[in-house]
Structures are given as structure tokens and as C-alpha cells.
Amino acid sequence: DLQSIASEYDTADKFNNKDKFALCRLIVSDYNGDTFGAVKSAVDSKHNIAVLQYETQTDAKNAYNKIKKAGLTVDADCPVELDETQSYDKCEISPAASQKVGFNTYLNNFKMNKEDVLVAVIDSSVMTTHPALSGRFYNDGYADKYFHSTFVSGIIANNTADNVKIVPYKVFTEATGYATASNVIAAINDAVDLGVDVINLSLTSTDSASAYYKAVQNAIGAGVCVCASAGNNAVDASKYYPA
């Protein structure tokens, strides 16, 4: 349902609009079943969260105020940016960098058991055929032109034992170059349900704080280690979500 909403309503100009309600979409983190006049909705009853789509920014803002007045937790859905948005024509691994972060010492001093450790990489599509990632995927990835996830997955694979498996989640689209907070949160919840051990989020947004908080706390409560980047702009991490 969420993918259907995005494909129908999301356009590049909305992601370039700085208004809080530009996507005309709300995230209700303690959903009570009321759509508050939304034209479409996507509901995750297991995690008690709903995404409500409206036709106009005014409609979304009015609904936001009504939902707040009803005492529910609501956020305006917002764009999410990768912490590096260029396409990668060539993704290389640097052994010197691995040595600098102490990978070899780590492997020598800490012997891991052979059970798989699952790392969810919530990101763009990933080049599953890259030789550096051979045998490192838990499930099928997405192979196309947007390789930020390949870069991130390469760092993970090159600095961990081979029983660490990557679970790729594609939340960014080539059409807009962005993801939405609602998609990232849905991926976090899905990864927790799958039983991953680590969630990697090399992405940032500047809103939807309450919805992110609930999703991350759900993950932590399930024993998942959540790693989130703080942005590339040398700005206080408290201004970026989910970090």
C-alpha cells in the first residue's frame, strides 16, 4: 500500500519543496483507525502505525492539527537523503583502510561463531554481482544504476567475518533520488521482524522525529544494534534523523 501511494503521489518537485507538508502525507505512530479525511492510507497493524495521504498541503496540515488535538503522535512524512548521492560506476575496496580501522586485529582477538549475523542495509539498490560481495547476501538484492548501497555494503563486507550477511532494503527510487521517512520506518520494522542483528542507515532527514524514535526504540527493544549516520555537513547530529 505504501509503495502504491508513493508511485501515485510522489514527484520530484515535491521533494524539492521545503514546506513541511510538501509530500501531503502524515505518519501516525499510535494509530486508532481514523483516517482523518485521507484519500489513501497504508496501515501496519502489527506496529500500530499508519501513513495517511492527502491531496493538498493544506489538507495534510489541517489533518495534522486534528490528529495532534486528538492526542495521537503524528509527523509529516519527509524526504530522506543518502549521505552521498552520486552514482558509483566503480566500487573499489581499500585494504589499507581496513587495516587502519583494525579489522585484522579484531579477527585475531575475537573469534566469532559460525552462526550468520544479519545486517540490514536500508539504502539504494545494490550491485549483487560485485565480486567483493560474493556470498555475502542473505537474500536477493536489487541490481541497477544506483550504487550507494554497494559502497556501504562493501565497507561492511570488507571489515567483517564471512558469516556476516547483508540484507538489502531498497527505499530510494531513481525517479526522485530520495526516499521518504515512511519507507525507511517501514524497512526498519520489517528488518526487526525478520530478525536481523544490525540495521545500517547511511541516510538522513530533518523531520519525522517521533516516528523514527518509535521505530528505533522498537529495534533496540528487540536487541538490534542500530547504526545511523550523522550527515555530511558538519552539523550537530541532533538536527538529523534517525541519528
N, C-alpha and C positions, 0 to 999 in steps of 0.2 A: 504493500500500500504506500509506503514511504517513497519507494522508487517511482511509483506511478505518479504521485504528487509532484515530485521533482521534475520528471520528464515533461509534465504538462505545464508547470508554472515557472520553472527556473529559466531565466535568460541572463545573458552576460551583463546586460545593463543593470539588472537588479543587484548584482554582486559589486558593481562599481558605484552604486548609490550608497552614500554614507549614513542615510537615515536608519535609525534603529529598527524600523519596521519595514524596511525595503523589500524583504522576502515575503511580506504579508503572511507570516507563518509564526505560530506560537508553540512552545513546548510546555506542557503541563505535567509536572513531576509527581503530583499526587492526584491523579485523575479520578473524577467522581461520576463520569458517564455523560455529563452535559457537554454538548458540542459548542455552546455559546455562539450559535449562528454560523459556524464554519461551513464552507461549501464542500470541503473534503476533510477526512481525518484518517490517521493511521494510529491504531491503538495497540499497545503492548500490555495486555492484561497481567502477564506474569510479573512484570516490573512496575506495574501501576503508572505507566507513562503514556501520554498521548501527544501527537503532533497535529495541530489544527491549522488548516489552510483557509485563507480569506482572499476575497477578490481584490481588495484595495488596502493600502496602508492605513487609511482611516478606519476601515472595518477592523483591521487587526489591532489597532491602538485602542479602539473602543472596547473590543473583546478583552484585551489585556487588562484594562481598568476594571471591567466587570469581574474577571476571574480573580484579580487581586482583592477586590471588595468581598468576594465570596470566601476569602481566606485560604485560597489554594496557592501553591507555588508555581509561578509561571515565568517564563523567559521568552523574549523574542528570539526566534531562530536567527542565526547569523552566519556569515561566511567564515570559512576556515582556510588558512593559508599554509602551504608547505613552507618549511624553513629554508628551502631552496627550490625555486620553481622552474629552473631551466631543465630542458630535456638532456639526457645523458646519452650521447652517441657511443661512448666508450667508457665502461666502468672498470677501473683497474684496482687491484689490491696492493697495498703497500706493506711489505713485511717489516720495514723499518718502523712504521707507525705501530704495528702490533707489538714489536719488541719494546717500544717506548712506553706503552701502557702496561707492560708487564705480563703479557699473555703467556709466554713460555714459563716464567716463574710460577705463575698461577697454576698451570697444568702440572708442573712438577711437585708443587707443595700440596695441592688439593686434588685428591683423586675422586672423580665423580663416579657414581654408579652408572649402570648402563640403561636405566630407565630413561625414556625420552623426556626432555624438558621442552615444553611448548612455549614459543614466543610469538604472540600475535603482533604483527606489524600492520598497524592501521595507517594506510598511506595511499599511494597511487598504485597503478598497475606495476607488475614486477616481471622482469625478463627471466622466466623459469628455465630457459635454455642456457643461461650464462654458466660457463664451466666452473666458476668459483662457488656456485650454489648447488652443484650436483649432489643429489642425495640429501639435501638439507630441508626439503619441503615436506610438511606434514600432509598437505593436500594440494590440489591443483591451484596454481596461481593464475595471474592474468598477464598475457604477453602482448604488449603493444608499444606505442612510441613514448610513453610517459614513464621514465625510468628512475624517478626519485626513490621509489621503494627498492629498486635493485641496488642502488648506492647504500641505502640504510641496511638492507639485508646482507650485503657484502661485508659491512663492518661487523655485524653480529656473527656471521658465519666464520669470519677470519679470526675472531677473537674468542671463540668458544669451542668446546669439545664437540665431536661429531654427533653426539646424541642430543644436541640442541637442535630442535626442528622448528622451522618458521611456518607460521600460519598466516598467509597474506589476506588482508582485507582491503579491497579497492573501494575507497569512499570518494576519491576525486574523479571528476569527469573531464574529458578533453574538451567538451563543449564550452565550459566556463573557466576551467583551470582552477576551480575552487571545489571544496566540499562544504557541507553545512554542519552546524553543530548537531542537529538532529541525527544525521547519518553517522557521525563519529560516535555519538552516545549509543546509538543502536548497535554499532560494531563492538563497543566496549561491553555492553550487556551480553551480546551474543558470544563473545570470546570467553567471558566468565562462565556462561552456561556450558560452553564446550569443555571447559576445564583446563584452560591454559595456565601456565605458571607465571608468565610475564606478559605485560602489554606495553608495546613501544609506540609512543605518539610523538613523532618528529613534526609537529604541526602546532599552530597557534591560532587563537581567535581572541576577540576583545569583549565578548559578551557571553550570554547564556550561562552565567556563573552557577546558579542554583542547580540547573540540570546537570552540568558537568560534575558538580560536587556530589550529587546523589549517585551518579554512575560510578565515580571513582571510589566513593566510600563503599559501595556495593562490592566493587572489585577487591578492595583491601579487606573487607569483611570475609571474603571468600579465600583469603590467603594469597591473592595475586599481587605481585610486585608491579607497580605502575610507574613507567618512566616517561616523563613528558619534557619536551624541550622548552627553553625559556625565551625563544625568539632570537633573531639575528641582529637586533637593533640596539643592543647595549642599553636596554631599558629595564627597569625593575621588573622581575618576574611576576610580581603581584598584579601587574597590569595585563597578564596574558593567561588565557585559559586553554587547556585544563591545568597548566603548570601552577 
